[in-house]
Amino acid sequence: MPPSSLEQRGPEGLSVLGMLWLKAAMAQAAAAEADDWSPDVLARAVPGFLDQADEHAERLGRDDNLLWTSFGPTNCALYRVAAHVQLSEGADAVAVAADIPAVSLAGLPRERRAHLLTDRAIGEKQAGQREDAVDTLLEAEELAPEEVVCRPRTKRLVEDLRLLGVGGADGRLRGLADRCGLRG
């Protein structure tokens, strides 16, 4: 079904098409990260895909879960944060995360909020804000411990922070590392 057919299907079609743009953005960001020859060429397409998703979210006009897509402006922002992290654009990820309205975040399931916080923590590490990254991880752990202590990507982040050092957050990081099963 061409995109115009999806758009003609109303809110459900907009939601499906918007999610397809978000998935395309993340696939492109992953391809850029894996490309040793010209990652910048692949990375340049990511914002366009995200902008297309934003346009569909704007047309939809709300956050919704039509056809189990969870599509809307908030999910577009969450994907934008994740794409910036994937592309190692930490400061941009942190800025986008900071602009998500609190009321929109409050409407998300706690696991999704915790996942956003772990993305933000990775962005903070990338931006050199390592103490903030520890605080953000602890905030995520309060919301949904399983999203922090059980996830390989979060364990990697904790290990990276331990290696880099976190200044005054060292004790808090050590406690988190213990809960993640990281010794040493």
N, C-alpha and C positions, 0 to 999 in steps of 0.2 A: 504494500500500500504506500504510495508516495506521500511525502510530508503534507502536501496540500489536502489529501484525503483525511489524514489524522487531524489536521487543524479544523476541518469541517465537522469533525465529530464532537466539537464543543470542549468542555472542561476535561473530559476523560482523554480525548485526543491530545490536547495541549499538555496534559500531565505526562502522557507516554512519550510524546516527542521531546518535551523538556528533559525528561530523564535520559533519553537517548543522547541528547547533546552533552549532558553531564558525564555519562559513561564514556562518550567519545573523548571528552577533555581529559579524563583520568587515564584512558588508554594511551592518548597522545603524550601525556606527561610521563607515563611509565616508559614508553618507547624512547622519549628524549633522554631519560635518565640512563637507559641501557645502551644508548648509541655512543660508540667511541669516536665516530668520524665527524658527525655534524649534529650534535644534540641541539644546538641553538636553532637550527632550521626547524626541527620538530617542535621545539618548545614555543616557537613563535605562533603556532597555530592554536595553542591551548587557550589563550584569552578570547579568541574569536568563538570557540566552541562554548566557553562559559558565558560570553555575551549573548549568544543565541539562546541558551537556557534561561538567562535573565529575562530576555524579551518574552519568552513563553510564560515565565512566572508572572511577569507584569500583566500580561494579557489574562492570565488566570485570576490574578488579583488577590490571592490568599494562599495560605498554607493548607494543604489538604492531603488526604490519603486515597485519592481516587484510583481505582484499580491497583491498590496497594503500592503506589509509587512514592508516597510521602513527598510529593513534589510541591514546591512553592518557593517563595523568596528566601525563606530561612534555609531550606535544603540547598539552594543555589549558593548561598554564602558558605555553608559547611563544605561543600565541594570546592569552592574557590580557595578556602583555607587549606584543604587537603592537597590541591594542585600546587599551591605555592610551596608547601612543605616538600612535595615530591620533586619539585624543581629546585630545591635548596634556596628558596627565596623567603627565608625566615622572617625578616622584618615585614615583608608584605603580608605574610600569613598572620602575624600578630596584629597588624593594623586592621585587616579584614575581620578577624575574630573580635576585636574591640568594638567594631561598628555594628555587630549583631545586637538588635534590641533585646533587653533583658526579658521583656514579656514574650518575645518569640522563643527565646531559649527555654523559658519556663514551661512552654507548651510541648517541649520535646521529652521523650522518655529519658529516664536518668542514664541509661546506657549510652544513648546517643549524645547526651551532654558530656558524659565522661570521655567519649571518643573524641569529641571536639576539643576538650581540654588536653587530651594527650597529643593531638595534632598541634595545638597551640604551644604546648611545652616543647615539642620538637622544633617548632619555629623559633621559640625563645632561645633554645640552645644554638640554633643556626645563627641567630642574630647576636650571640654573645651574652645573652641575658640568662646566665646559668642559674643564679639564685632564684630568679623568677620561675624558671623551668621547674625547679624542685617544688616551689610553692604551688604551681599549677598542677603538677602530678599529684601532690597530696590532696588538693581540692578534688581532682578526678577520683582518687581513691575513696574519698568520703562518699561520693555519689554512687559509685559502682566499683567496689574493690576488685571484682573479677576482671574488669576492663583494664586494670593496671597490673596487678600481680600475676596474672595468668597469661598475658599477651607477650609473645616474643619481641615485638617491636618496642614495647615499653621496657622490657628487660634490657634490650640493646641501648635504649636511651639512658637508663639508669647507669649501665656500665660506662657509656660515653661520658656522662656527667662525673662519674667517679674518677675517670682518667683525666678529665680536663680540670677538675677541681671546681668547687662551688662556694668557696669562701665561707661566709657565716652560716650557710645552709648545710654544711657538712654533716652535722649530727642528724638532721632531719633526713638527709639522703641516706645515711647509714641505716637508719631505721627502716626506710622504704626498701633498701637493698635486701635487708634481712627478710622482710615480708615477701619479697620477690624470690627468695631462695638463693640469693647471690651472696656468697661468702668471700671473705678475703680482703 
